[in-house]
Structure formats: C-alpha cells, structure tokens
C-alpha cells in the first residue's frame, strides 16, 4: 500500500480527463516525512482512490500520474 495524498474538493476534475499532472495547490493533505520521488495513492476529498503518482514537494507540479 502506498502513502495517501488527499486532494481538495473539486480538484480531481483534471484526472477525469486523463491529465497526468496535479498541481501543489490542489493538495489538501500530505503524510509527514514523505520523500520526493515517492510513489503515492491520490485520493479525492471523499477518500476514493483516483490514481497512483510520483510526489515532488519542490515542484508546482507536485504529482505526476503513472
């Protein structure tokens, strides 16, 4: 199981159109001590799994969907 990153409500819309990037401002919750380059599960505000992605806190494009 991968660490989970939760998005703000309504910020998952781009994923429904198969866009591979999620910007940092769309993220609501990140686990503590998550390292850049980690593979994570991306969840919507209700906790539903949307995608698997690479995480990078140092970029505006914080998640890149696999």
N, C-alpha and C positions, 0 to 999 in steps of 0.2 A: 504494500500500500504506500502511495506517495503522500508527502505532506500536502495539505489542502490550502488553497488560496481562494478566498471568497470575494466576489465582485459586488459593487454597489448595485442596488436595484436598477434595472433597465440598461445596464452597461454590457449585457451579454448579446445585444442585438447584432453586432458585427459578426459574432461567431455563427449565428444562424444563416448568414450569407457567405460563410466559409472564408472569412477574412482571417489570416493567420496571426495577426498582431493584436495584443491587448496593451493599452497604454497605462502607465502607472496611476493616473488619476481615476481609473476605473476600479482600482483595487480597494476593497474595504478592509480586509483582514489578511495579514501575512503571519505565519508561525515565527516565533522568536528563533534567532540563530540560524536562519535559512541562508545557506551559502549561494552565491551567484553560480549559475550553471546547474543548479539542482533541477531535477525533473519533479514536477508538481501536478496535482489534480486541480483543475479550475472548476469552481462551483458558482452557481448563481446565488442570489440573496436568499433563496429558499433552501439552499443546500443540495440542489440537484447537480450532479456531475455533468459538465459540459465538454471538457477537453482535457488533454494531457499536454503540458507545455514545459519549456525551459524558462527558468526565472533569472532575471538580472536586475538587481536593485539600482545599478549605476546607469541605467538607460531609461529614457522616457518610454521606450517600448519594453515594458517590464516582463511581458510574457510572449513567447513565440511558440505557437501551437505546433505540435508534431504532426 
